[in-house]
Amino acid sequence: MKTLSLKLDSEVFEETEAIIKDKKIARNRYINQALEFYNRYQKRKKLSTEFAEASDLSKESSTEIMAEFDALIEEDEAI
């Protein structure tokens, strides 16, 4: 475990306090769960961006390959 000191906006702190009181969980546990959730969200967001970029690259490559196949077919038909 690491110890962390942080400053929260008053509004965020008050909302957090209300939630942990209602859920009857420790503040540390709640903040750990929130950060775990947000970290997973950020990782998925990054993966989504990387997949979109890879998809664009493969789309360009697929178009070039299809053009080459079309040229080969046309060349074969001409013979």
Disulfide bonds with the S-S distance in Angstrom:
none
